[in-house]
Amino acid sequence: MDVSDVKTLLQIAEDDTSKDDYLEAVIPLLVDYAKDYCKQTFTEDEVEVLPGGVQLAIAKMAEFNMANVAEKSTTVGAYSTTLVAGTEYPKSITKLLRPYRQVKFV
């Protein structure tokens, strides 16, 4: 999986290179995260083959990381609230990986 694949899945124009450095750095980390989460290597004949659902989850995780802000404050009249973004991916993303998760008995 490479930058071009992620940009296609996220509908980012190929000529928009503003996020390319970030995507190049984060994609291998997200692939490792998916492998750890699913407890498998996704290899066929010693070649890495990521299923479509795993590719989509990786793209969505990259998108989540790009949009996720550390803190967001809102004030309406006398009411004020501060939301701190979580460090975990939403269930809507991790559920994409569940069909590929292998159970290991110890």
N, C-alpha and C positions, 0 to 999 in steps of 0.2 A: 504494500500500500504506500502510495506516495502523495505528494502535495497535489498533483493534478487530480488524483482520485477523490481526495477530500474536497477539493474545490468544486468538483462536479457534483458530489453528493449534497454539498451545502449551497449549490447554485451561486457560486462566486465566479465572476467572469475570469477567464484565463488571463486576460491582460491586467487584471487587478493584482498587483504584486505586493500590496501593502501588508499582507499577513503571511507571505511566503516564508520569511525567516522564522517566524514563530511556528508555523506548521512543520517546517523541516526539523525543528528541534523537538517538538512535542509528539509527533506521530510515532517514532520508535518507543517513546515512553508509554504512550497509550496502548500500543500493540502489546507491550510487556504487561501492562495492567490487565488487558483483556485475557491474555494467556494465564496469568495468575488467578484471575477471578474465575475463569472457566476450568482451571486445572488441566489444561492440555496445551499442546504445542502447535496444533493446526498444520501438521506437515503430511504431505503425501509424497512418497518416493524421495524423501529428504529435501523437498522443496516446500517452503512456507505457502500455504493456501488458506487465506482467510475467507470463511463463508460470508455471504452477503449481509446477514444480520450483524455479524461482528464488525464488518466494515462500516455499516451504518452507525453502530454504537460508537465506534472510534471517531467518526466524523462528528456525531452529536456531542461527544465529550469534548472535542476540540472547540466546537461552537460554544458550548457551555462555559468553558474556560475563558474564551475570548470575551464573552458577554458578562461574566460574573464579576461583580464589583465587590470590594471588601466591605464597604459600608454605604448605606443609603439612608438619608434623613428626609423626612417628610413633615411639613408643618401645615396644619389646617386650623386657622383661628388660634385658639388657646391650646389645641391638642398637638403634641409633637411626638413623633416616634422615630426610632432608629432601628433599621434592620441590618443585621450583620449576616452576610452570605455564608452559607454552610460550606464545609469542605468536602461533603459527600455529593456524589452525582445523584440526581433525582431518580426515582424509581422508574420514570418513563424511559430513561436511558438504560439503566441496568437490566430492566426486564427484556431488552433486546438481546442481552447476553445469556439469559437463563436457559434457553433451549440448547445451548452449547456447553453448559456447565456439566462437568462429570463429577459423580459422587465417588469419593474414595473411602473405603472402609479400612479402619485401622485395627 
